């Protein structure tokens, strides 16, 4: 609860630091088929390819993402991201989140771009020069079909302002132990501050500790947003799935 609710914000991670090594990779785009007028000159052709591939690499390194999901009942996601069903799932009102974006959060765009991730088995990469694809979106919002269960929605922020950069709690501890450590700027996260009304609902995991649950309910009701809907996830006795039950008291 400490990081998710008591310091209301959402975290943006550099696109090169995500857990899937294919994520936002420059090689998702094909830069080999340069225009004919350039291809006639071998030296210029090679130079053009290197420039475009370098731009794609820079695009990845200069972009920070916040990964959200359309679903709240995925067994896999509760296991992977919510401490084996002992944590919580926070439902955000995206319109209100976007209304919270401060004027200087981004140095290129006023607000994050919102992309629905597409899941593909990539057989043929889009041609950077002749494709109808939005190459920018394709690189930053295409993943393998193995991840389709996540139904991810991405907030994409190219070159966020350093004003909103901060260490994670684990990085703070690491910095205390090694005051001379040199940090890669891509390791640093950025945080978008939120207001209480952004928190539309909260789902409690099947295995959540009752005392922790009570503390969260009290905090949400008294300090965060009394209108936030609260749900307890339950095991569906008739199928391998979860169901949410509204907490009314």
C-alpha angles and dihedrals in degrees: 000000000000096000101028103047111010091055099036108211143108123239126235117203127197111260091236092058100059121122094246110074090206092056113121090345115171090228090068085085126063112228097167099093101072119178115283094245090060096037091064089072109060094199094049090045092055091045092050092051092050092049093050094045090048090051089053090050091049090048089058094045094047097049129088122196138199111203118211132167138223093217134069102182105059110135091206095050093047088053097044103038107022104057094266094309093315095105137062137262116220120211113208130199099231095200090055091045090055090048088059095058106121119230095251100040093109129037094203106027129031093225137016118273114244117222131176105220114239120214118215145162095229109224099154122021116223116262108246091213105039108023126112088215121111093246094197093053092041093057095044100039109035123100138166118275089248087079097048093107089070094065088204127202115195131208104205121199119181111207101349117203117271087229088082098043119115143158121258115240090260091051090051090056091046091051090052091054095045111030091175096054113130111221125213105234089226089064092063118096128215124220129211111206116230136200124229094255090064088073102086098169144348127213121204118216122246092247099039116143108255093224092051090047091053092050091051093048091050093048094048094047096045105032115010110043124323089201094061109119115232125209135183115216113227135188112255105230093206101051145015094269143094128246129198122229119197114239105225105174 
